[in-house]
Amino acid sequence: MALTLALRDGDAADIDTPLLGALLPAGTDLPSELRALDERLGGAIQRTLQRGDFRGARDELLHLEGGSSRAGRVLLVGLGTLTEPAAALRRGAALLSRQAHRMGAGSVAVVAPDTDADAAESIVVGLNLGAWEYLDLKTPPPEAERRKPLTRATVIADDARASKDAVARGEAIAAGYDVSRRLAQMPGNVCTPDLLAKTATEIGRRHKLKVTVLGRREMERQKMGSFLCVAQGTEQDPKLVTMEYRKGRRGAAPIVLVGKGLCFDTGGISIKPADRMEFMKFDMCGAAGVIGAMEAIARLKLKVNVVGISARRRTCLREMR
């Protein structure tokens, strides 16, 4: 389920939310963004930092009650040492939204020191990644055991108006991740070459991309014997799919993305450990990555020419039955 994102500036202490997440790097003092909130918590954040109960290590969590603030609960999330700030913010925001989803918070707000436009983009990507689940083939839990799903998130930025475009970029990138992850999680008997080709075609139709799909006969005419010989063990047609995005300078050489789409590799099955066999479904992640990248590129409306090529085949259908 996609998150509904909101962006606002102002004080974290004034946000009415079931859960407020504060993303803090290692060794941080109390940031100015949390001073008013800390006052309403009776200085709990300051004391926690001074005592070293929370040190901001990567993936470190500390849960506080909301006190007299408008936040029901406060979750401190460690970012670790900020050698790569964008990656740290994405990871921290993903951990926050995953925890919020598990807790049944329904909605979450997030604050981090110095949240400019670039930081807001990274946080939006992370929030979407953490809230994502593959539920297509899962039986829902009993009604009494269900928690409220995370559907809304608010990012507190230094300048909400200036960060508006950054949030849109973050949502576009997250949409590309969503496509790739969903395909990757599908079992091998669902994620077939036909399904991958259909997904690419649907994306092309939505974003007005040129999509070309070659089947077995077309590839035979092109004398693509090396590719076709591996696909002889299955009755399902292999597919070679090309997606073309042309928003760059006319005639400029495109960036070309090429992804492998082996829909469950059963080659050499006798020498693979049984407890790892299920991971062979991820042999199509190259193709999934290209399809997801084309989704994100089209949503971002980048001024470039990009061609995505995905080769999809299954090696042996009989062993999948």
Sequence and secondary structure as in RCSB ss.txt:
>XXXX:A:sequence
MALTLALRDGDAADIDTPLLGALLPAGTDLPSELRALDERLGGAIQRTLQRGDFRGARDELLHLEGGSSRAGRVL
LVGLGTLTEPAAALRRGAALLSRQAHRMGAGSVAVVAPDTDADAAESIVVGLNLGAWEYLDLKTPPPEAERRKPL
TRATVIADDARASKDAVARGEAIAAGYDVSRRLAQMPGNVCTPDLLAKTATEIGRRHKLKVTVLGRREMERQKMG
SFLCVAQGTEQDPKLVTMEYRKGRRGAAPIVLVGKGLCFDTGGISIKPADRMEFMKFDMCGAAGVIGAMEAIARL
KLKVNVVGISARRRTCLREMR
>XXXX:A:secstr
   EEEEE S GGG  EEEEEEEE TT    GGGHHHHHHTTTHHHHHHHHTS    TT EEEEE TTSSEEEEE
EEE  S SSHHHHHHHHHHHHHHHHHHHT SEEEEE TT  HHHHHHHHHHHHHHH    TT     GGG     
 EEEEE S TTTTHHHHHHHHHHHHHHHHHHHHHHS TTTS HHHHHHHHHHHHHHHT EEEEE HHHHHHTT H
HHHHHGGG SS  EEEEEEEE SSTT   EEEEEEEESS  TTGGGS GGGGGGGGGGGHHHHHHHHHHHHHHHH
T SSEEEEEEEEE S SGGG 
